[in-house]
Amino acid sequence: MTITDVDGLLPDPRDLLAGTDWASLEHACGPAAVTPVLLTGLLADDAGTQARALRHLNDPVRHQNTIYSATVPAAAYVA
């Protein structure tokens, strides 16, 4: 199954996770290497895993409303 948006403007979320060099990106706590693993938790069946992913998006990916290099691809994944 391919996931695309209506206008075809957003990349497939799986391709975005796999094709992004997360280790070279940063968030408030340093390298964002674990960010893609945590982002996949947004689609988990377990509420605790989903909550952990949401906490990661809020802090450190978007800590104090700061835009880090990892913020944009993380936001694109969510979109």
C-alpha distance (Angstrom), angle and dihedral (degrees) to the residues before:
residue distance angle dihedral
M1 . . .
T2 3.80 . .
I3 3.76 118.4 .
T4 3.81 114.3 -148.6
D5 3.75 134.8 156.1
V6 3.80 122.5 -116.2
D7 3.80 95.4 -100.2
G8 3.80 96.1 38.3
L9 3.81 90.7 -122.7
L10 3.79 99.0 122.5
P11 3.80 124.6 67.9
D12 3.76 121.5 -118.7
P13 3.83 103.9 -85.2
R14 3.81 92.8 -130.3
D15 3.81 90.9 51.7
L16 3.79 89.8 48.4
L17 3.80 92.2 53.7
A18 3.79 93.9 45.0
G19 3.80 96.5 41.0
T20 3.80 98.1 48.0
D21 3.80 119.5 90.9
W22 3.79 93.5 -135.6
A23 3.81 93.4 173.7
S24 3.81 89.0 64.2
L25 3.82 91.9 51.5
E26 3.77 126.7 79.7
H27 3.78 140.9 -149.8
A28 3.79 131.2 -179.1
C29 3.81 92.9 -65.9
G30 3.81 98.2 45.4
P31 3.83 129.5 -100.1
A32 3.80 115.4 28.8
A33 3.81 95.9 -145.0
V34 3.85 94.5 129.8
T35 3.81 94.8 44.0
P36 3.84 96.2 93.9
V37 3.80 91.3 51.9
L38 3.78 90.9 51.0
L39 3.82 93.0 44.9
T40 3.79 91.1 58.3
G41 3.80 85.6 60.5
L42 3.80 89.1 72.3
L43 3.80 87.5 76.6
A44 3.80 96.0 43.8
D45 3.78 121.9 120.7
D46 3.81 91.1 -131.9
A47 3.81 115.4 87.4
G48 3.80 91.4 -149.8
T49 3.80 91.7 56.9
Q50 3.79 90.4 47.8
A51 3.81 90.8 49.9
R52 3.81 91.6 50.5
A53 3.81 90.0 52.2
L54 3.80 91.5 49.7
R55 3.80 91.6 48.8
H56 3.81 89.3 51.8
L57 3.81 90.7 52.2
N58 3.78 91.6 50.6
D59 3.78 95.5 43.0
P60 3.07 126.9 41.2
V61 3.84 99.2 4.9
R62 3.82 92.5 51.9
H63 3.79 101.3 17.3
Q64 3.82 111.9 172.0
N65 3.83 90.1 -11.6
T66 3.80 90.8 -65.5
I67 3.80 118.4 148.2
Y68 3.81 111.6 -133.6
S69 3.79 127.9 -177.4
A70 3.83 89.0 -98.3
T71 3.81 93.6 50.2
V72 3.80 97.0 76.6
P73 3.82 98.9 51.7
A74 3.82 89.8 41.8
A75 3.82 90.1 52.8
A76 3.82 90.7 47.1
Y77 3.81 89.3 52.8
V78 3.80 91.3 51.8
A79 3.81 91.8 46.4
